[in-house]
Amino acid sequence: MQVTPDGAGTRHRNHCPQCLASVHLDDEPGDRAADCGGTMEAIGVWVRKNGEWAIIHRCRLCGVLSSNRIAADDNPALLMSIAVKPLALPPFPLGRLL
């Protein structure tokens, strides 16, 4: 879908509010110097010191990681499903918790 700043709560939207994907355009935030152009897939979320959530993106072509703040109109169900994925798929058998 077309991505615009409308509804984001910021003029600096860099990802789709529905699928949370982005395009690999920057080497440094805002520089538009990356030659890759790959799809940046949302693979995780983290909480900044001020309590604000940010999305962790990984480029499907080159593997680079980046972090971007969430926007006001981002898909809440998708954000939550990404956040709980490590709990739903732990790297060890759940029986070891007992």
N, CA, C and O atoms as a Tinker XYZ file with bonds, in Angstrom:
   392  protein
     1  N      0.836000   -1.185000    0.000000    73     2
     2  CA     0.000000    0.000000    0.000000    64     1     3
     3  C      0.877000    1.243000    0.000000    63     2     4     5
     4  O      2.046000    1.183000    0.382000    81     3
     5  N      0.324000    2.349000   -0.421000    73     3     6
     6  CA     1.065000    3.601000   -0.410000    64     5     7
     7  C      1.235000    4.064000    1.029000    63     6     8     9
     8  O      0.279000    4.055000    1.804000    81     7
     9  N      2.444000    4.466000    1.386000    73     7    10
    10  CA     2.751000    4.877000    2.753000    64     9    11
    11  C      2.911000    6.390000    2.798000    63    10    12    13
    12  O      3.745000    6.962000    2.096000    81    11
    13  N      2.094000    7.031000    3.641000    73    11    14
    14  CA     2.145000    8.489000    3.816000    64    13    15
    15  C      2.241000    8.805000    5.299000    63    14    16    17
    16  O      1.962000    7.938000    6.128000    81    15
    17  N      2.628000   10.022000    5.654000    73    15    18
    18  CA     2.705000   10.386000    7.072000    64    17    19
    19  C      1.345000   10.598000    7.740000    63    18    20    21
    20  O      1.279000   10.724000    8.963000    81    19
    21  N      0.262000   10.639000    6.963000    73    19    22
    22  CA    -1.072000   10.862000    7.534000    64    21    23
    23  C     -1.401000    9.797000    8.572000    63    22    24    25
    24  O     -1.311000    8.602000    8.291000    81    23
    25  N     -1.780000   10.228000    9.765000    73    23    26
    26  CA    -2.185000    9.308000   10.823000    64    25    27
    27  C     -1.038000    8.722000   11.627000    63    26    28    29
    28  O     -1.272000    8.014000   12.607000    81    27
    29  N      0.200000    9.001000   11.233000    73    27    30
    30  CA     1.351000    8.399000   11.897000    64    29    31
    31  C      1.723000    9.108000   13.193000    63    30    32    33
    32  O      2.359000    8.513000   14.063000    81    31
    33  N      1.334000   10.367000   13.330000    73    31    34
    34  CA     1.741000   11.133000   14.499000    64    33    35
    35  C      3.137000   11.731000   14.324000    63    34    36    37
    36  O      3.690000   12.297000   15.267000    81    35
    37  N      3.702000   11.609000   13.138000    73    35    38
    38  CA     5.022000   12.152000   12.821000    64    37    39
    39  C      5.105000   12.386000   11.322000    63    38    40    41
    40  O      4.361000   11.771000   10.558000    81    39
    41  N      5.997000   13.263000   10.893000    73    39    42
    42  CA     6.195000   13.490000    9.459000    64    41    43
    43  C      7.263000   12.564000    8.898000    63    42    44    45
    44  O      7.571000   12.633000    7.708000    81    43
    45  N      7.833000   11.702000    9.726000    73    43    46
    46  CA     8.965000   10.874000    9.325000    64    45    47
    47  C      8.612000    9.392000    9.301000    63    46    48    49
    48  O      9.356000    8.578000    9.847000    81    47
    49  N      7.514000    9.032000    8.689000    73    47    50
    50  CA     7.131000    7.621000    8.582000    64    49    51
    51  C      8.095000    6.928000    7.623000    63    50    52    53
    52  O      8.450000    7.476000    6.580000    81    51
    53  N      8.512000    5.715000    7.989000    73    51    54
    54  CA     9.411000    4.971000    7.108000    64    53    55
    55  C      8.973000    3.528000    6.896000    63    54    56    57
    56  O      9.724000    2.745000    6.313000    81    55
    57  N      7.785000    3.154000    7.350000    73    55    58
    58  CA     7.318000    1.782000    7.167000    64    57    59
    59  C      5.802000    1.769000    6.973000    63    58    60    61
    60  O      5.101000    2.718000    7.323000    81    59
    61  N      5.323000    0.665000    6.406000    73    59    62
    62  CA     3.898000    0.489000    6.146000    64    61    63
    63  C      3.160000    0.269000    7.470000    63    62    64    65
    64  O      3.604000   -0.544000    8.281000    81    63
    65  N      2.050000    0.969000    7.709000    73    63    66
    66  CA     1.318000    0.784000    8.960000    64    65    67
    67  C      0.598000   -0.567000    9.049000    63    66    68    69
    68  O      0.245000   -0.998000   10.146000    81    67
    69  N      0.376000   -1.239000    7.921000    73    67    70
    70  CA    -0.327000   -2.523000    7.935000    64    69    71
    71  C      0.621000   -3.702000    8.132000    63    70    72    73
    72  O      0.417000   -4.510000    9.038000    81    71
    73  N      1.656000   -3.811000    7.296000    73    71    74
    74  CA     2.560000   -4.971000    7.373000    64    73    75
    75  C      3.852000   -4.654000    8.117000    63    74    76    77
    76  O      4.623000   -5.565000    8.417000    81    75
    77  N      4.103000   -3.390000    8.420000    73    75    78
    78  CA     5.270000   -2.887000    9.148000    64    77    79
    79  C      6.573000   -3.003000    8.362000    63    78    80    81
    80  O      7.641000   -2.737000    8.911000    81    79
    81  N      6.510000   -3.395000    7.088000    73    79    82
    82  CA     7.711000   -3.498000    6.263000    64    81    83
    83  C      8.150000   -2.121000    5.781000    63    82    84    85
    84  O      7.367000   -1.172000    5.746000    81    83
    85  N      9.419000   -2.040000    5.412000    73    83    86
    86  CA    10.018000   -0.810000    4.932000    64    85    87
    87  C     10.901000   -1.149000    3.742000    63    86    88    89
    88  O     10.970000   -2.305000    3.324000    81    87
    89  N     11.572000   -0.148000    3.198000    73    87    90
    90  CA    12.520000   -0.346000    2.112000    64    89    91
    91  C     13.892000    0.094000    2.605000    63    90    92    93
    92  O     14.018000    1.131000    3.256000    81    91
    93  N     14.914000   -0.689000    2.297000    73    91    94
    94  CA    16.276000   -0.367000    2.723000    64    93    95
    95  C     16.807000    0.784000    1.878000    63    94    96    97
    96  O     17.296000    0.581000    0.766000    81    95
    97  N     16.705000    1.996000    2.421000    73    95    98
    98  CA    17.136000    3.209000    1.727000    64    97    99
    99  C     18.318000    3.893000    2.392000    63    98   100   101
   100  O     19.091000    4.575000    1.718000    81    99
   101  N     18.475000    3.728000    3.696000    73    99   102
   102  CA    19.472000    4.493000    4.450000    64   101   103
   103  C     20.635000    3.631000    4.932000    63   102   104   105
   104  O     20.453000    2.480000    5.327000    81   103
   105  N     21.854000    4.221000    4.890000    73   103   106
   106  CA    22.991000    3.647000    5.612000    64   105   107
   107  C     22.980000    4.205000    7.031000    63   106   108   109
   108  O     23.173000    3.470000    7.999000    81   107
   109  N     22.754000    5.499000    7.142000    73   107   110
   110  CA    22.554000    6.205000    8.406000    64   109   111
   111  C     21.160000    6.814000    8.336000    63   110   112   113
   112  O     20.711000    7.193000    7.255000    81   111
   113  N     20.458000    6.918000    9.482000    73   111   114
   114  CA    19.079000    7.428000    9.439000    64   113   115
   115  C     18.938000    8.721000    8.635000    63   114   116   117
   116  O     19.563000    9.735000    8.945000    81   115
   117  N     18.100000    8.661000    7.592000    73   115   118
   118  CA    17.780000    9.825000    6.788000    64   117   119
   119  C     18.721000   10.149000    5.645000    63   118   120   121
   120  O     18.456000   11.087000    4.894000    81   119
   121  N     19.823000    9.402000    5.480000    73   119   122
   122  CA    20.787000    9.786000    4.450000    64   121   123
   123  C     20.435000    9.307000    3.037000    63   122   124   125
   124  O     20.982000    9.829000    2.066000    81   123
   125  N     19.544000    8.334000    2.902000    73   123   126
   126  CA    19.126000    7.779000    1.608000    64   125   127
   127  C     20.323000    7.339000    0.769000    63   126   128   129
   128  O     20.297000    7.455000   -0.456000    81   127
   129  N     21.377000    6.834000    1.422000    73   127   130
   130  CA    22.615000    6.460000    0.738000    64   129   131
   131  C     22.733000    4.967000    0.437000    63   130   132   133
   132  O     23.679000    4.564000   -0.239000    81   131
   133  N     21.819000    4.145000    0.907000    73   131   134
   134  CA    21.924000    2.703000    0.677000    64   133   135
   135  C     21.606000    2.369000   -0.773000    63   134   136   137
   136  O     20.645000    2.886000   -1.342000    81   135
   137  N     22.415000    1.505000   -1.362000    73   135   138
   138  CA    22.189000    1.064000   -2.735000    64   137   139
   139  C     21.355000   -0.211000   -2.791000    63   138   140   141
   140  O     20.986000   -0.647000   -3.881000    81   139
   141  N     21.051000   -0.816000   -1.655000    73   139   142
   142  CA    20.414000   -2.125000   -1.578000    64   141   143
   143  C     18.988000   -2.119000   -2.129000    63   142   144   145
   144  O     18.703000   -2.819000   -3.101000    81   143
   145  N     18.097000   -1.347000   -1.528000    73   143   146
   146  CA    16.706000   -1.278000   -1.960000    64   145   147
   147  C     15.868000   -2.484000   -1.588000    63   146   148   149
   148  O     14.746000   -2.627000   -2.072000    81   147
   149  N     16.397000   -3.364000   -0.730000    73   147   150
   150  CA    15.661000   -4.559000   -0.321000    64   149   151
   151  C     14.510000   -4.245000    0.615000    63   150   152   153
   152  O     14.383000   -3.126000    1.113000    81   151
   153  N     13.673000   -5.244000    0.849000    73   151   154
   154  CA    12.561000   -5.109000    1.780000    64   153   155
   155  C     13.072000   -5.276000    3.205000    63   154   156   157
   156  O     13.747000   -6.256000    3.520000    81   155
   157  N     12.748000   -4.320000    4.058000    73   155   158
   158  CA    13.104000   -4.376000    5.473000    64   157   159
   159  C     11.922000   -5.015000    6.201000    63   158   160   161
   160  O     10.860000   -4.406000    6.326000    81   159
   161  N     12.112000   -6.237000    6.675000    73   159   162
   162  CA    11.067000   -7.004000    7.345000    64   161   163
   163  C     11.081000   -6.720000    8.850000    63   162   164   165
   164  O     12.145000   -6.682000    9.467000    81   163
   165  N      9.904000   -6.523000    9.432000    73   163   166
   166  CA     9.791000   -6.333000   10.882000    64   165   167
   167  C     10.004000   -7.683000   11.564000    63   166   168   169
   168  O      9.209000   -8.605000   11.383000    81   167
   169  N     11.089000   -7.798000   12.355000    73   167   170
   170  CA    11.410000   -9.076000   12.996000    64   169   171
   171  C     11.331000   -9.031000   14.511000    63   170   172   173
   172  O     11.386000  -10.073000   15.163000    81   171
   173  N     11.203000   -7.843000   15.081000    73   171   174
   174  CA    11.131000   -7.739000   16.534000    64   173   175
   175  C     10.721000   -6.345000   16.956000    63   174   176   177
   176  O     10.624000   -5.432000   16.136000    81   175
   177  N     10.484000   -6.197000   18.246000    73   175   178
   178  CA    10.208000   -4.896000   18.843000    64   177   179
   179  C     11.038000   -4.775000   20.111000    63   178   180   181
   180  O     11.426000   -5.778000   20.709000    81   179
   181  N     11.304000   -3.562000   20.508000    73   179   182
   182  CA    11.978000   -3.318000   21.775000    64   181   183
   183  C     11.425000   -2.039000   22.375000    63   182   184   185
   184  O     10.803000   -1.235000   21.680000    81   183
   185  N     11.650000   -1.853000   23.655000    73   183   186
   186  CA    11.133000   -0.690000   24.366000    64   185   187
   187  C     12.305000    0.212000   24.741000    63   186   188   189
   188  O     13.235000   -0.218000   25.424000    81   187
   189  N     12.254000    1.451000   24.294000    73   187   190
   190  CA    13.309000    2.429000   24.591000    64   189   191
   191  C     13.198000    2.893000   26.040000    63   190   192   193
   192  O     12.200000    2.628000   26.709000    81   191
   193  N     14.225000    3.583000   26.517000    73   191   194
   194  CA    14.273000    4.050000   27.907000    64   193   195
   195  C     13.045000    4.853000   28.301000    63   194   196   197
   196  O     12.599000    4.791000   29.447000    81   195
   197  N     12.495000    5.612000   27.348000    73   195   198
   198  CA    11.339000    6.455000   27.645000    64   197   199
   199  C     10.006000    5.711000   27.537000    63   198   200   201
   200  O      8.943000    6.320000   27.657000    81   199
   201  N     10.061000    4.389000   27.310000    73   199   202
   202  CA     8.846000    3.581000   27.206000    64   201   203
   203  C      8.290000    3.468000   25.801000    63   202   204   205
   204  O      7.334000    2.728000   25.570000    81   203
   205  N      8.876000    4.196000   24.855000    73   203   206
   206  CA     8.410000    4.154000   23.466000    64   205   207
   207  C      8.856000    2.847000   22.802000    63   206   208   209
   208  O      9.990000    2.400000   22.978000    81   207
   209  N      7.939000    2.248000   22.037000    73   207   210
   210  CA     8.267000    1.028000   21.297000    64   209   211
   211  C      8.960000    1.379000   19.987000    63   210   212   213
   212  O      8.700000    2.423000   19.389000    81   211
   213  N      9.845000    0.491000   19.556000    73   211   214
   214  CA    10.507000    0.619000   18.252000    64   213   215
   215  C     10.505000   -0.749000   17.576000    63   214   216   217
   216  O     10.544000   -1.786000   18.239000    81   215
   217  N     10.460000   -0.732000   16.264000    73   215   218
   218  CA    10.466000   -1.953000   15.465000    64   217   219
   219  C     11.900000   -2.254000   15.032000    63   218   220   221
   220  O     12.633000   -1.351000   14.630000    81   219
   221  N     12.295000   -3.508000   15.114000    73   219   222
   222  CA    13.580000   -3.941000   14.589000    64   221   223
   223  C     13.316000   -4.519000   13.204000    63   222   224   225
   224  O     12.544000   -5.465000   13.048000    81   223
   225  N     13.968000   -3.938000   12.205000    73   223   226
   226  CA    13.840000   -4.389000   10.829000    64   225   227
   227  C     15.125000   -5.089000   10.396000    63   226   228   229
   228  O     16.220000   -4.716000   10.817000    81   227
   229  N     14.976000   -6.126000    9.537000    73   227   230
   230  CA    16.125000   -6.789000    8.918000    64   229   231
   231  C     15.895000   -6.808000    7.410000    63   230   232   233
   232  O     14.818000   -7.179000    6.944000    81   231
   233  N     16.916000   -6.407000    6.652000    73   231   234
   234  CA    16.817000   -6.411000    5.194000    64   233   235
   235  C     16.866000   -7.844000    4.684000    63   234   236   237
   236  O     17.756000   -8.612000    5.049000    81   235
   237  N     15.907000   -8.198000    3.841000    73   235   238
   238  CA    15.848000   -9.544000    3.273000    64   237   239
   239  C     16.970000   -9.801000    2.272000    63   238   240   241
   240  O     17.301000  -10.958000    2.013000    81   239
   241  N     17.565000   -8.748000    1.702000    73   239   242
   242  CA    18.640000   -8.927000    0.730000    64   241   243
   243  C     20.017000   -8.974000    1.376000    63   242   244   245
   244  O     20.782000   -9.908000    1.139000    81   243
   245  N     20.336000   -7.976000    2.189000    73   243   246
   246  CA    21.705000   -7.884000    2.720000    64   245   247
   247  C     21.815000   -8.206000    4.203000    63   246   248   249
   248  O     22.926000   -8.358000    4.712000    81   247
   249  N     20.689000   -8.316000    4.913000    73   247   250
   250  CA    20.714000   -8.702000    6.318000    64   249   251
   251  C     20.956000   -7.591000    7.318000    63   250   252   253
   252  O     20.989000   -7.856000    8.520000    81   251
   253  N     21.126000   -6.355000    6.870000    73   251   254
   254  CA    21.378000   -5.255000    7.798000    64   253   255
   255  C     20.182000   -5.079000    8.741000    63   254   256   257
   256  O     19.032000   -5.269000    8.345000    81   255
   257  N     20.470000   -4.717000    9.984000    73   255   258
   258  CA    19.433000   -4.470000   10.993000    64   257   259
   259  C     19.293000   -2.976000   11.237000    63   258   260   261
   260  O     20.272000   -2.232000   11.175000    81   259
   261  N     18.063000   -2.541000   11.517000    73   259   262
   262  CA    17.826000   -1.149000   11.895000    64   261   263
   263  C     16.660000   -1.099000   12.867000    63   262   264   265
   264  O     15.892000   -2.054000   12.981000    81   263
   265  N     16.535000    0.010000   13.558000    73   263   266
   266  CA    15.472000    0.217000   14.530000    64   265   267
   267  C     14.729000    1.494000   14.181000    63   266   268   269
   268  O     15.345000    2.520000   13.893000    81   267
   269  N     13.397000    1.430000   14.208000    73   267   270
   270  CA    12.573000    2.593000   13.898000    64   269   271
   271  C     11.398000    2.662000   14.863000    63   270   272   273
   272  O     10.773000    1.650000   15.178000    81   271
   273  N     11.108000    3.875000   15.326000    73   271   274
   274  CA    10.001000    4.041000   16.269000    64   273   275
   275  C      8.680000    3.664000   15.612000    63   274   276   277
   276  O      8.500000    3.830000   14.405000    81   275
   277  N      7.763000    3.155000   16.424000    73   275   278
   278  CA     6.446000    2.834000   15.886000    64   277   279
   279  C      5.692000    4.130000   15.627000    63   278   280   281
   280  O      6.038000    5.184000   16.160000    81   279
   281  N      4.666000    4.036000   14.807000    73   279   282
   282  CA     3.825000    5.179000   14.495000    64   281   283
   283  C      2.450000    4.968000   15.120000    63   282   284   285
   284  O      2.072000    3.843000   15.448000    81   283
   285  N      1.718000    6.048000   15.279000    73   283   286
   286  CA     0.431000    6.021000   15.970000    64   285   287
   287  C     -0.579000    5.080000   15.329000    63   286   288   289
   288  O     -1.421000    4.509000   16.022000    81   287
   289  N     -0.503000    4.913000   14.014000    73   287   290
   290  CA    -1.500000    4.083000   13.326000    64   289   291
   291  C     -0.964000    2.718000   12.894000    63   290   292   293
   292  O     -1.559000    2.069000   12.033000    81   291
   293  N      0.155000    2.275000   13.480000    73   291   294
   294  CA     0.684000    0.946000   13.149000    64   293   295
   295  C     -0.271000   -0.146000   13.617000    63   294   296   297
   296  O     -0.983000    0.013000   14.608000    81   295
   297  N     -0.271000   -1.243000   12.893000    73   295   298
   298  CA    -1.133000   -2.392000   13.149000    64   297   299
   299  C     -0.837000   -2.966000   14.553000    63   298   300   301
   300  O      0.193000   -3.613000   14.740000    81   299
   301  N     -1.728000   -2.739000   15.542000    73   299   302
   302  CA    -1.450000   -3.191000   16.908000    64   301   303
   303  C     -1.406000   -4.705000   17.051000    63   302   304   305
   304  O     -0.622000   -5.229000   17.843000    81   303
   305  N     -2.236000   -5.412000   16.294000    73   303   306
   306  CA    -2.228000   -6.882000   16.384000    64   305   307
   307  C     -0.900000   -7.446000   15.883000    63   306   308   309
   308  O     -0.360000   -8.381000   16.475000    81   307
   309  N     -0.378000   -6.889000   14.809000    73   307   310
   310  CA     0.898000   -7.356000   14.285000    64   309   311
   311  C      2.041000   -6.994000   15.227000    63   310   312   313
   312  O      2.950000   -7.799000   15.430000    81   311
   313  N      2.007000   -5.801000   15.801000    73   311   314
   314  CA     3.030000   -5.419000   16.785000    64   313   315
   315  C      3.043000   -6.393000   17.962000    63   314   316   317
   316  O      4.109000   -6.825000   18.399000    81   315
   317  N      1.875000   -6.734000   18.468000    73   315   318
   318  CA     1.801000   -7.663000   19.602000    64   317   319
   319  C      2.244000   -9.070000   19.211000    63   318   320   321
   320  O      2.906000   -9.749000   19.995000    81   319
   321  N      1.887000   -9.511000   18.009000    73   319   322
   322  CA     2.298000  -10.857000   17.604000    64   321   323
   323  C      3.812000  -10.949000   17.463000    63   322   324   325
   324  O      4.398000  -11.985000   17.777000    81   323
   325  N      4.447000   -9.889000   17.000000    73   323   326
   326  CA     5.908000   -9.859000   16.921000    64   325   327
   327  C      6.504000   -9.844000   18.323000    63   326   328   329
   328  O      7.506000  -10.510000   18.581000    81   327
   329  N      5.889000   -9.083000   19.230000    73   327   330
   330  CA     6.409000   -8.963000   20.599000    64   329   331
   331  C      6.356000  -10.283000   21.367000    63   330   332   333
   332  O      7.265000  -10.573000   22.146000    81   331
   333  N      5.319000  -11.082000   21.167000    73   331   334
   334  CA     5.164000  -12.321000   21.947000    64   333   335
   335  C      5.763000  -13.548000   21.260000    63   334   336   337
   336  O      5.768000  -14.632000   21.842000    81   335
   337  N      6.260000  -13.399000   20.051000    73   335   338
   338  CA     6.801000  -14.541000   19.320000    64   337   339
   339  C      7.897000  -15.284000   20.100000    63   338   340   341
   340  O      7.883000  -16.514000   20.099000    81   339
   341  N      8.842000  -14.609000   20.763000    73   339   342
   342  CA     9.848000  -15.348000   21.535000    64   341   343
   343  C      9.251000  -16.170000   22.678000    63   342   344   345
   344  O      9.810000  -17.202000   23.052000    81   343
   345  N      8.125000  -15.725000   23.235000    73   343   346
   346  CA     7.471000  -16.491000   24.291000    64   345   347
   347  C      6.726000  -17.693000   23.731000    63   346   348   349
   348  O      6.650000  -18.740000   24.375000    81   347
   349  N      6.177000  -17.541000   22.529000    73   347   350
   350  CA     5.430000  -18.627000   21.905000    64   349   351
   351  C      6.351000  -19.691000   21.312000    63   350   352   353
   352  O      5.976000  -20.860000   21.219000    81   351
   353  N      7.553000  -19.287000   20.912000    73   351   354
   354  CA     8.517000  -20.203000   20.291000    64   353   355
   355  C      9.866000  -20.113000   21.002000    63   354   356   357
   356  O     10.838000  -19.642000   20.412000    81   355
   357  N      9.943000  -20.557000   22.264000    73   355   358
   358  CA    11.209000  -20.436000   22.998000    64   357   359
   359  C     12.293000  -21.320000   22.378000    63   358   360   361
   360  O     11.976000  -22.298000   21.702000    81   359
   361  N     13.570000  -20.988000   22.600000    73   359   362
   362  CA    14.673000  -21.741000   22.000000    64   361   363
   363  C     15.011000  -23.016000   22.770000    63   362   364   365
   364  O     16.077000  -23.596000   22.560000    81   363
   365  N     14.135000  -23.452000   23.643000    73   363   366
   366  CA    14.345000  -24.658000   24.460000    64   365   367
   367  C     12.990000  -25.309000   24.696000    63   366   368   369
   368  O     11.961000  -24.645000   24.571000    81   367
   369  N     12.970000  -26.597000   25.035000    73   367   370
   370  CA    11.690000  -27.256000   25.321000    64   369   371
   371  C     11.028000  -26.641000   26.557000    63   370   372   373
   372  O     11.695000  -26.392000   27.561000    81   371
   373  N      9.738000  -26.402000   26.482000    73   371   374
   374  CA     9.023000  -25.795000   27.605000    64   373   375
   375  C      9.066000  -26.679000   28.857000    63   374   376   377
   376  O      8.945000  -26.166000   29.969000    81   375
   377  N      9.235000  -27.980000   28.699000    73   375   378
   378  CA     9.331000  -28.883000   29.841000    64   377   379
   379  C     10.517000  -28.589000   30.744000    63   378   380   381
   380  O     10.521000  -28.997000   31.905000    81   379
   381  N     11.517000  -27.894000   30.236000    73   379   382
   382  CA    12.693000  -27.544000   31.057000    64   381   383
   383  C     12.395000  -26.458000   32.077000    63   382   384   385
   384  O     13.207000  -26.208000   32.968000    81   383
   385  N     11.250000  -25.814000   31.961000    73   383   386
   386  CA    10.898000  -24.748000   32.907000    64   385   387
   387  C     10.427000  -25.328000   34.250000    63   386   388   389
   388  O     10.401000  -24.614000   35.252000    81   387
   389  N     10.064000  -26.578000   34.279000    73   387   390
   390  CA     9.537000  -27.185000   35.505000    64   389   391
   391  C     10.611000  -27.588000   36.465000    63   390   392
   392  O     10.315000  -28.111000   37.539000    81   391
